[in-house]
Amino acid sequence: MTPLHLSRLRFDDRDPRTARDLASPYALHQTLRWAFPGAGVEGAPLPDGERVLWRQEDRATVLVQSLTPPDWEALNARHPGSLRGWEVKAVDLAPALTPGRPLRFRLRANVTVRKLDEKGRSRRHALRGPREQLEWLERQGGQHGFEVPAADIVHSGTVKTRKGAQTLTLHTVTFEGVLRVTDPAALLGAVRGGLGHAKALGCGLLSLGPG
């Protein structure tokens, strides 16, 4: 099976243009796109089957997961000095995903449910209570091949970003803890495809490590 490519990027947040990208999930997604085929061509799709997932870990550090080997030199060439450095490694998770195995995890997710409004239209609503958020995580596990014996909410808050003239508001939750594998194929699919919504805006990347 095609390995995943995991990248850790260190941006130079002293540069004003780079700082603006780091402050906007939509702008940062557009910037990360330059490391993959088709960047810079309006309307060009990502390679077949590609799902670029990313998570901003702190002010200047971003984790990126992709199927396609990224070309971070191309991103840096677009705006010289935007990156202070990066590391990329290819990872095959399949051997580690055995039924019953505990694994540590980290996930930032757009935690929402669909509800009908007063006009009968289905809209997404953020879950803001810790209990509701953890129940959302448990439901995700039931659908995607894992159970959650231990999880903490390390951050919960609202993020705003602009997409052209439109302002997007996301409620994001960062979970950390231990999950237990119940269905290896389903869990691998969740890792490769991401969990929840707003994946292009820094949500959905499920990072796993030894338990």
Secondary structure, DSSP 8 states (H G I E B T S, - for coil): ---EEEEEEEE-TTSHHHHHHHT-HHHHHHHHGGGSTTTTSTT---STT---EEEE-SSSEEEEEESS---HHHHHHHSTTSEEEEEEEEE--GGG--TT-EEEEEEEEE-EEEEE-TTS-EEEEE--SHHHHHHHHHHHHHHHTEEEEEEEEEEEEEEEEEETTEEEEEEEEEEEEEEEES-HHHHHHHHHH-SSB-GGGT---EEEEE-
